[in-house]
């Protein structure tokens, strides 16, 4: 995972959620690629296509929620939102939130 963005970027991101426990490792831990993937729990090794497609699906799901991450960064804090509701009412709060929602619409 890209630690700055949280976006899945390595086969380990998919493998970790594929089965429970410590089921896989690498024959060369410094070169963590599919060719070096080994199964430790006696189960079957997923195909390279399954691994790549699984990672791609995770990346697509992450990318589809980009609007949500951008909204979160721009919304006022919950405390500020509650303060606005108390002092200015629900309609003023909705107008504030709508500005961000309009800027980053759902796909």
DSSP file (Angstrom, degrees, kcal/mol; ACC not computed):
  #  RESIDUE AA STRUCTURE BP1 BP2  ACC     N-H-->O    O-->H-N    N-H-->O    O-->H-N    TCO  KAPPA ALPHA  PHI   PSI    X-CA   Y-CA   Z-CA
    1    1 A X              0   0    0      0, 0.0     2,-0.8     0, 0.0     7,-0.2   0.000 360.0 360.0 360.0 139.0    0.0    0.0    0.0
    2    2 A X     >  -     0   0    0      5,-2.9     4,-3.8     1,-0.2     5,-0.3  -0.673 360.0-154.7 -72.3 112.9    1.2    3.5   -0.8
    3    3 A X  T  4 S+     0   0    0     -2,-0.8    -1,-0.2     1,-0.2     0, 0.0   0.722  88.7  54.1 -69.5 -20.6    1.5    4.8    2.8
    4    4 A X  T  4 S+     0   0    0      1,-0.1    -1,-0.2     3,-0.1    -2,-0.1   0.903 127.5  16.6 -77.0 -41.6    1.0    8.4    1.7
    5    5 A X  T  4 S-     0   0    0     -3,-0.2    -2,-0.2     2,-0.1     3,-0.1   0.692  92.7-127.7-104.6 -23.0   -2.3    7.8   -0.2
    6    6 A X     <  +     0   0    0     -4,-3.8     2,-0.3     1,-0.3    -3,-0.1   0.472  57.8 146.5  85.3   2.6   -3.5    4.5    1.1
    7    7 A X        -     0   0    0     -5,-0.3    -5,-2.9     1,-0.1    -1,-0.3  -0.560  56.9-111.8 -76.8 131.8   -3.9    3.2   -2.5
    8    8 A X        +     0   0    0     -2,-0.3    -1,-0.1    -7,-0.2     3,-0.1  -0.418  48.5 158.9 -60.1 132.0   -3.1   -0.6   -2.9
    9    9 A X        +     0   0    0      1,-0.2     2,-0.3    -2,-0.1    -1,-0.1   0.296  48.6  54.9-142.2  10.3    0.0   -0.8   -5.0
   10   10 A X  S >> S-     0   0    0      1,-0.1     3,-1.8    45,-0.1     4,-0.7  -0.990  80.1-114.2-146.8 153.0    1.5   -4.3   -4.4
   11   11 A X  H >> S+     0   0    0     -2,-0.3     4,-2.8     1,-0.3     3,-0.6   0.786 111.6  70.4 -59.0 -26.0    0.4   -7.9   -4.7
   12   12 A X  H 3> S+     0   0    0      1,-0.2     4,-2.4     2,-0.2    -1,-0.3   0.828  89.2  63.0 -59.3 -30.4    0.7   -8.2   -0.9
   13   13 A X  H <4 S+     0   0    0     -3,-1.8     4,-0.5     1,-0.2    -1,-0.2   0.897 112.4  34.4 -62.3 -39.7   -2.3   -5.9   -0.5
   14   14 A X  H XX S+     0   0    0     -4,-0.7     3,-1.0    -3,-0.6     4,-0.8   0.904 115.9  54.8 -80.0 -43.8   -4.5   -8.5   -2.3
   15   15 A X  H >X S+     0   0    0     -4,-2.8     3,-1.0     1,-0.3     4,-0.9   0.875 100.1  60.9 -59.3 -38.9   -2.8  -11.6   -0.9
   16   16 A X  H 3< S+     0   0    0     -4,-2.4    -1,-0.3     1,-0.3    -2,-0.2   0.800 112.6  37.6 -61.3 -29.3   -3.2  -10.4    2.7
   17   17 A X  H <4 S+     0   0    0     -3,-1.0    -1,-0.3    -4,-0.5    -2,-0.2   0.471  98.0  80.9-100.0  -2.7   -7.0  -10.4    2.3
   18   18 A X  H << S+     0   0    0     -3,-1.0     2,-0.3    -4,-0.8    -2,-0.2   0.903 106.8   3.6 -72.3 -41.6   -7.2  -13.5    0.2
   19   19 A X  S  < S-     0   0    0     -4,-0.9     4,-0.2     2,-0.2    -1,-0.2  -0.945  82.6 -99.7-140.1 161.5   -7.0  -16.1    3.0
   20   20 A X  S    S+     0   0    0     -2,-0.3    -3,-0.1    -3,-0.1    -2,-0.0  -0.438  78.4  10.7 -79.1 152.9   -6.8  -15.9    6.8
   21   21 A X  S    S-     0   0    0      1,-0.1     2,-1.4    -2,-0.1     3,-0.2  -0.144 109.7 -42.0  81.1-172.1   -3.5  -16.3    8.7
   22   22 A X  S    S+     0   0    0      1,-0.2    -1,-0.1    18,-0.1    -2,-0.1  -0.637  76.6 146.9 -94.7  75.6    0.1  -16.3    7.6
   23   23 A X        +     0   0    0     -2,-1.4    17,-3.3    -4,-0.2    18,-1.0   0.589  52.1  43.1 -94.7 -12.5   -0.5  -18.4    4.6
   24   24 A X  E     +A   39   0A   0     15,-0.3     2,-0.2    -3,-0.2    15,-0.2  -0.902  50.1 158.6-135.2 162.5    2.1  -17.1    2.1
   25   25 A X  E     -A   38   0A   0     13,-2.2    13,-2.6    -2,-0.3     2,-0.4  -0.828  35.2 -99.6-156.7-165.9    5.7  -15.9    1.9
   26   26 A X  E     -A   37   0A   0     -2,-0.2     3,-0.3    11,-0.2    11,-0.2  -0.985   9.0-140.3-133.6 142.1    8.4  -15.5   -0.7
   27   27 A X  S    S+     0   0    0      9,-2.8     2,-0.4    -2,-0.4    10,-0.1   0.785 109.6  31.7 -68.8 -26.4   11.4  -17.6   -1.7
   28   28 A X  S >  S-     0   0    0      8,-0.3     3,-1.8     3,-0.3    -1,-0.3  -0.882  74.5-169.0-129.7  99.2   13.3  -14.3   -2.0
   29   29 A X  T 3  S+     0   0    0     -2,-0.4     3,-0.3    -3,-0.3    -1,-0.1   0.701  86.5  58.1 -66.7 -19.2   11.9  -11.9    0.6
   30   30 A X  T 3  S+     0   0    0      1,-0.2     2,-0.3    -3,-0.1    -1,-0.3   0.604 108.8  47.5 -83.2 -11.3   13.9   -9.0   -1.0
   31   31 A X  S <  S-     0   0    0     -3,-1.8     2,-1.8     2,-0.1    -3,-0.3  -0.682  73.7-176.7-129.7  76.5   12.2   -9.6   -4.3
   32   32 A X        +     0   0    0     -3,-0.3     2,-0.3    -2,-0.3   -21,-0.2  -0.543  31.2 132.0 -83.9  81.5    8.5  -10.0   -3.5
   33   33 A X  S >  S-     0   0    0     -2,-1.8     3,-1.6    -5,-0.2     4,-0.3  -0.823  71.8 -99.7-124.4 165.0    7.0  -10.8   -6.9
   34   34 A X  G >  S+     0   0    0     -2,-0.3     3,-2.0     1,-0.3    -1,-0.0   0.866 118.6  62.3 -54.7 -40.4    4.6  -13.5   -8.0
   35   35 A X  G 3  S+     0   0    0      1,-0.3    -1,-0.3    -9,-0.0    -3,-0.1   0.784 108.1  43.7 -58.9 -26.8    7.4  -15.8   -9.3
   36   36 A X  G <  S+     0   0    0     -3,-1.6    -9,-2.8    -5,-0.2    -8,-0.3   0.354  85.8 123.6 -99.0   4.6    8.8  -16.0   -5.8
   37   37 A X  E <   -A   26   0A   0     -3,-2.0     2,-0.4    -4,-0.3   -11,-0.2  -0.485  38.4-175.2 -70.1 130.0    5.4  -16.5   -4.0
   38   38 A X  E     -A   25   0A   0    -13,-2.6   -13,-2.2    -2,-0.2     2,-0.5  -0.958  22.0-130.3-126.1 148.2    5.2  -19.6   -1.9
   39   39 A X  E     -A   24   0A   0     -2,-0.4   -15,-0.3   -15,-0.2     3,-0.1  -0.844  20.2-178.4 -98.8 129.0    2.3  -21.1    0.0
   40   40 A X  S    S+     0   0    0    -17,-3.3   -16,-0.2    -2,-0.5    -1,-0.1   0.596  72.1  59.9-102.2 -15.1    2.9  -22.0    3.6
   41   41 A X  S    S-     0   0    0    -18,-1.0    -1,-0.1     3,-0.1     3,-0.1   0.335 108.1-107.3-102.8   8.9   -0.4  -23.4    4.7
   42   42 A X  S    S+     0   0    0      1,-0.2     3,-0.1   -19,-0.2    -2,-0.0   0.409  80.8 123.3  83.6  -4.0   -0.7  -26.4    2.3
   43   43 A X  S    S-     0   0    0    -20,-0.2    -1,-0.2     1,-0.1     2,-0.2  -0.123  70.2 -78.9 -79.0-177.4   -3.4  -24.6    0.3
   44   44 A X        -     0   0    0     -3,-0.1     2,-0.4     1,-0.1    -1,-0.1  -0.555  40.7-115.3 -86.7 150.6   -3.3  -23.9   -3.4
   45   45 A X        -     0   0    0     -2,-0.2     3,-0.1    -6,-0.1    -1,-0.1  -0.701  32.2-121.0 -82.3 128.2   -1.4  -21.0   -4.9
   46   46 A X        -     0   0    0     -2,-0.4    -1,-0.1     1,-0.1     2,-0.0  -0.342  35.7-100.3 -64.9 152.9   -3.7  -18.4   -6.6
   47   47 A X     >  -     0   0    0      1,-0.1     4,-2.2     4,-0.0     5,-0.2  -0.333  24.3-116.9 -71.2 157.8   -2.9  -17.9  -10.2
   48   48 A X  H  > S+     0   0    0      1,-0.2     4,-2.7     2,-0.2     5,-0.2   0.871 118.5  54.7 -61.2 -35.8   -0.9  -14.9  -11.3
   49   49 A X  H  > S+     0   0    0      2,-0.2     4,-3.0     1,-0.2     5,-0.3   0.914 106.7  50.0 -63.8 -43.5   -4.0  -13.7  -13.2
   50   50 A X  H  > S+     0   0    0      2,-0.2     4,-2.4     1,-0.2    -2,-0.2   0.911 112.7  47.5 -60.4 -42.7   -6.1  -13.9  -10.0
   51   51 A X  H  X S+     0   0    0     -4,-2.2     4,-2.4     2,-0.2    -2,-0.2   0.946 115.5  43.5 -64.3 -49.3   -3.5  -11.9   -8.0
   52   52 A X  H  X S+     0   0    0     -4,-2.7     4,-2.4     1,-0.2    -2,-0.2   0.906 116.1  47.3 -65.3 -41.9   -3.2   -9.2  -10.7
   53   53 A X  H  X S+     0   0    0     -4,-3.0     4,-2.4    -5,-0.2    -1,-0.2   0.884 111.8  51.5 -66.5 -38.1   -6.9   -9.0  -11.3
   54   54 A X  H  X S+     0   0    0     -4,-2.4     4,-1.9    -5,-0.3    -2,-0.2   0.918 111.5  46.2 -64.4 -43.6   -7.6   -8.8   -7.5
   55   55 A X  H  X S+     0   0    0     -4,-2.4     4,-2.4     2,-0.2    -2,-0.2   0.910 111.9  51.9 -64.5 -41.8   -5.1   -6.0   -7.1
   56   56 A X  H  X S+     0   0    0     -4,-2.4     4,-2.7     1,-0.2    -2,-0.2   0.903 108.2  51.4 -61.9 -41.3   -6.5   -4.2  -10.1
   57   57 A X  H  X S+     0   0    0     -4,-2.4     4,-2.3     2,-0.2    -1,-0.2   0.896 109.8  49.8 -63.2 -39.8  -10.0   -4.5   -8.6
   58   58 A X  H  X S+     0   0    0     -4,-1.9     4,-2.3     2,-0.2    -2,-0.2   0.913 112.1  47.8 -64.1 -41.9   -8.8   -3.0   -5.3
   59   59 A X  H  X S+     0   0    0     -4,-2.4     4,-2.9     2,-0.2    -2,-0.2   0.906 111.1  50.6 -65.8 -41.4   -7.1   -0.1   -7.1
   60   60 A X  H  X S+     0   0    0     -4,-2.7     4,-2.2     2,-0.2    -2,-0.2   0.913 111.0  48.7 -62.7 -42.3  -10.3    0.5   -9.1
   61   61 A X  H  X S+     0   0    0     -4,-2.3     4,-0.8     2,-0.2    -2,-0.2   0.904 112.8  48.4 -64.2 -40.9  -12.4    0.6   -6.0
   62   62 A X  H >< S+     0   0    0     -4,-2.3     3,-1.0     1,-0.2    -2,-0.2   0.942 112.5  48.0 -62.7 -47.4   -9.9    2.9   -4.3
   63   63 A X  H >< S+     0   0    0     -4,-2.9     3,-1.6     1,-0.3     4,-0.2   0.841 104.6  60.2 -64.0 -33.9   -9.9    5.3   -7.3
   64   64 A X  H 3< S+     0   0    0     -4,-2.2     3,-0.4     1,-0.3    43,-0.4   0.740 103.8  51.9 -66.9 -21.6  -13.7    5.3   -7.6
   65   65 A X  T <X S+     0   0    0     -3,-1.0     4,-1.6    -4,-0.8     3,-0.4   0.177  73.4 109.9 -99.7  17.5  -13.8    6.8   -4.1
   66   66 A X  H <> S+     0   0    0     -3,-1.6     4,-2.1     1,-0.2     5,-0.2   0.881  74.0  58.8 -59.3 -38.3  -11.4    9.6   -4.8
   67   67 A X  H  > S+     0   0    0     -3,-0.4     4,-2.3    -4,-0.2    -1,-0.2   0.888 103.8  52.4 -57.9 -39.0  -14.3   12.1   -4.6
   68   68 A X  H  > S+     0   0    0     -3,-0.4     4,-2.3     2,-0.2    -1,-0.2   0.913 108.1  49.0 -66.4 -43.6  -14.9   11.0   -1.0
   69   69 A X  H  X S+     0   0    0     -4,-1.6     4,-1.4     1,-0.2    -1,-0.2   0.886 111.9  49.7 -64.0 -38.0  -11.3   11.5    0.1
   70   70 A X  H  X S+     0   0    0     -4,-2.1     4,-1.0     2,-0.2    -2,-0.2   0.895 109.9  51.1 -67.6 -39.6  -11.3   14.9   -1.4
   71   71 A X  H >X S+     0   0    0     -4,-2.3     4,-2.3     1,-0.2     3,-0.9   0.935 105.7  55.2 -61.2 -46.4  -14.6   15.8    0.3
   72   72 A X  H 3< S+     0   0    0     -4,-2.3    -1,-0.2     1,-0.3    -2,-0.2   0.865 105.2  53.3 -56.9 -38.3  -13.3   14.7    3.7
   73   73 A X  H 3< S+     0   0    0     -4,-1.4    -1,-0.3     1,-0.2    -2,-0.2   0.796 115.7  39.6 -68.4 -27.3  -10.3   17.1    3.4
   74   74 A X  H << S+     0   0    0     -4,-1.0    -2,-0.2    -3,-0.9    -1,-0.2   0.689  89.1 100.9 -99.3 -20.0  -12.5   20.1    2.7
   75   75 A X  S  < S-     0   0    0     -4,-2.3     3,-0.1    -5,-0.1    22,-0.1  -0.351  80.1-109.5 -62.3 144.8  -15.4   19.5    5.1
   76   76 A X        -     0   0    0      1,-0.1    -1,-0.1     2,-0.1    -2,-0.1  -0.311  48.0 -83.7 -64.2 160.6  -15.3   21.6    8.2
   77   77 A X     >  -     0   0    0      1,-0.1     4,-2.4    -3,-0.1     5,-0.2  -0.211  39.4-110.1 -60.7 159.6  -14.5   19.7   11.4
   78   78 A X  H  > S+     0   0    0      1,-0.2     4,-2.8     2,-0.2     5,-0.2   0.888 120.7  54.5 -59.8 -39.6  -17.5   18.0   13.1
   79   79 A X  H  > S+     0   0    0      1,-0.2     4,-2.3     2,-0.2    -1,-0.2   0.932 109.5  46.4 -61.1 -45.7  -17.3   20.5   15.9
   80   80 A X  H  > S+     0   0    0      2,-0.2     4,-2.2     1,-0.2    -1,-0.2   0.875 111.9  51.9 -65.1 -36.5  -17.4   23.4   13.4
   81   81 A X  H  X S+     0   0    0     -4,-2.4     4,-2.4     2,-0.2    -2,-0.2   0.929 111.0  46.4 -65.6 -44.3  -20.4   21.8   11.6
   82   82 A X  H  X S+     0   0    0     -4,-2.8     4,-2.5     1,-0.2    -2,-0.2   0.894 111.4  52.5 -64.5 -38.7  -22.3   21.4   14.9
   83   83 A X  H  X S+     0   0    0     -4,-2.3     4,-2.7    -5,-0.2     5,-0.3   0.907 109.4  49.3 -62.5 -41.5  -21.5   24.9   15.9
   84   84 A X  H  X>S+     0   0    0     -4,-2.2     4,-3.3     2,-0.2     5,-0.9   0.913 110.4  50.4 -65.2 -42.0  -22.8   26.2   12.5
   85   85 A X  H  X5S+     0   0    0     -4,-2.4     4,-1.3     3,-0.2    -2,-0.2   0.933 113.8  45.7 -60.1 -45.3  -26.0   24.2   12.9
   86   86 A X  H  <5S+     0   0    0     -4,-2.5    -2,-0.2     1,-0.2    -1,-0.2   0.922 123.8  32.5 -64.1 -45.1  -26.5   25.6   16.4
   87   87 A X  H  <5S+     0   0    0     -4,-2.7    -2,-0.2    -5,-0.2    -3,-0.2   0.817 136.2  19.3 -85.3 -32.3  -25.8   29.2   15.5
   88   88 A X  H  <5S-     0   0    0     -4,-3.3     4,-0.4    -5,-0.3    -3,-0.2   0.576 103.8-118.3-119.1 -13.6  -27.1   29.4   11.9
   89   89 A X     X< -     0   0    0     -4,-1.3     4,-1.8    -5,-0.9     3,-0.2  -0.141  35.9 -66.6  96.6 166.9  -29.5   26.5   11.5
   90   90 A X  H  > S+     0   0    0      1,-0.2     4,-3.1     2,-0.2     5,-0.2   0.869 126.0  57.9 -61.4 -41.3  -29.6   23.4    9.3
   91   91 A X  H  > S+     0   0    0      1,-0.2     4,-1.9     2,-0.2    -1,-0.2   0.892 107.0  47.5 -62.9 -39.7  -30.1   25.3    6.0
   92   92 A X  H  > S+     0   0    0     -4,-0.4     4,-1.9     2,-0.2    -1,-0.2   0.910 113.1  49.4 -65.8 -41.3  -26.9   27.2    6.4
   93   93 A X  H  X S+     0   0    0     -4,-1.8     4,-2.5     1,-0.2     5,-0.2   0.929 109.3  51.6 -62.7 -45.4  -25.1   24.0    7.3
   94   94 A X  H  X S+     0   0    0     -4,-3.1     4,-2.7     1,-0.2    -1,-0.2   0.888 108.1  52.5 -59.0 -39.2  -26.5   22.2    4.2
   95   95 A X  H  X S+     0   0    0     -4,-1.9     4,-1.4    -5,-0.2    -1,-0.2   0.898 109.5  49.2 -64.1 -40.2  -25.3   25.1    2.0
   96   96 A X  H  X S+     0   0    0     -4,-1.9     4,-0.9     1,-0.2     3,-0.2   0.937 115.1  43.3 -63.2 -47.2  -21.8   24.8    3.4
   97   97 A X  H  X S+     0   0    0     -4,-2.5     4,-2.3     1,-0.2     3,-0.4   0.877 107.9  59.8 -67.6 -38.3  -21.7   21.1    2.8
   98   98 A X  H  X S+     0   0    0     -4,-2.7     4,-3.0     1,-0.2     5,-0.3   0.841  96.1  62.2 -61.3 -34.4  -23.3   21.4   -0.6
   99   99 A X  H  X S+     0   0    0     -4,-1.4     4,-1.6    -3,-0.2    -1,-0.2   0.930 109.7  40.0 -56.8 -46.3  -20.4   23.5   -1.8
  100  100 A X  H  X S+     0   0    0     -4,-0.9     4,-2.1    -3,-0.4    -2,-0.2   0.905 114.3  52.7 -71.0 -41.5  -18.0   20.7   -1.2
  101  101 A X  H  < S+     0   0    0     -4,-2.3    -2,-0.2     1,-0.2    -1,-0.2   0.892 111.0  47.5 -61.4 -39.3  -20.4   18.0   -2.6
  102  102 A X  H >< S+     0   0    0     -4,-3.0     3,-0.6     1,-0.2    -1,-0.2   0.863 110.1  52.7 -68.8 -35.3  -20.9   20.0   -5.8
  103  103 A X  H 3< S+     0   0    0     -4,-1.6     2,-0.4     1,-0.3    -2,-0.2   0.874 123.3  28.1 -67.5 -37.4  -17.1   20.5   -6.1
  104  104 A X  T 3< S-     0   0    0     -4,-2.1    -1,-0.3    -5,-0.1   -33,-0.1  -0.689  85.8-174.0-125.6  76.6  -16.5   16.7   -5.8
  105  105 A X    <   -     0   0    0     -3,-0.6     2,-0.1    -2,-0.4   -38,-0.1  -0.281  34.0 -96.9 -70.9 156.5  -19.6   14.9   -7.1
  106  106 A X              0   0    0      1,-0.1    -1,-0.1   -39,-0.1   -41,-0.1  -0.451 360.0 360.0 -65.1 143.6  -20.1   11.2   -6.9
  107  107 A X              0   0    0    -43,-0.4    -1,-0.1    -2,-0.1    -2,-0.1   0.520 360.0 360.0 -68.1 360.0  -19.1    9.5  -10.2
